[in-house]
C-alpha cells in the first residue's frame, strides 16, 4: 500500500450515502473502507490501519457519539462527525467527545475532502511504535496491548481501570483531565474521589517516588495529566 495515500474509514448506516462517499473519496485519491454501524467499524479497525474516520452520529443500536467516546479511550486518530443535526449544542457534544471536526448534512463533498486534507496535514506522522508505547522512566506502557512492564520486560500487574486511565491520559499526553471528566469517561460507578484513589495506586506502580511524581502529575485546582518521556 502506498504509504503517502491515506486510508479512511466511513461509518454510516445510510447505504446510499456510504457508497457515494466511498466512490467520491476514492476518486479524490484516498483508500476507503466502510462500515454500516459501530460494531462493524470495530471489526474494520482490527483488520486495517486507518489515518482518519468519518462517523455519522445518528446510527442504530449505538450512536456515533457513543462510539466516539469509547474509541477515544483507545485511539487518537482524527475523527470527522457527519450528522443531520446541525444545532450548536449537537456540535459541542461531538467536539467535546473528541471529534476533530463536525460537518452537518447536507454537505458539499469537496468541502469534506478539504477538511480531511487539512486535518491530515496537522496530524503528526509519528512512528507506529512510538505512538503505541509510552516511556515512563522505569517502565513502559503499551497502549495497544494494554500492558505495563519494566524496561527489562517484567510485566507489572495493573487493573482494567488502571489500563483505562493510562489509555485516556496517554492518548492525550500533556492534556489536563479533571477528576470529574475522568470519572465520567471511566464510568462503572467511578467518582471524583475514587479517581484520586486510582491515581495514587497507579503512581505506586509507575513512579520512582510516588509522593513526588514525575510522569503522572497533579495540576493544582485543575486535575491530572500524564507526561511520558
Beta strands, then each sheet from edge to edge (+ up, - down):
strand 1: 7-11
strand 2: 31-35
strand 3: 52-56
strand 4: 78-83
strand 5: 101-104
strand 6: 133-135
strand 7: 139-142
strand 8: 147-150
strand 9: 155-156
strand 10: 216-219
strand 11: 223-226
sheet 1: 2+ 1+ 3+ 4+ 5+
sheet 2: 6+ 7- 8+ 9-
sheet 3: 10+ 11-
end
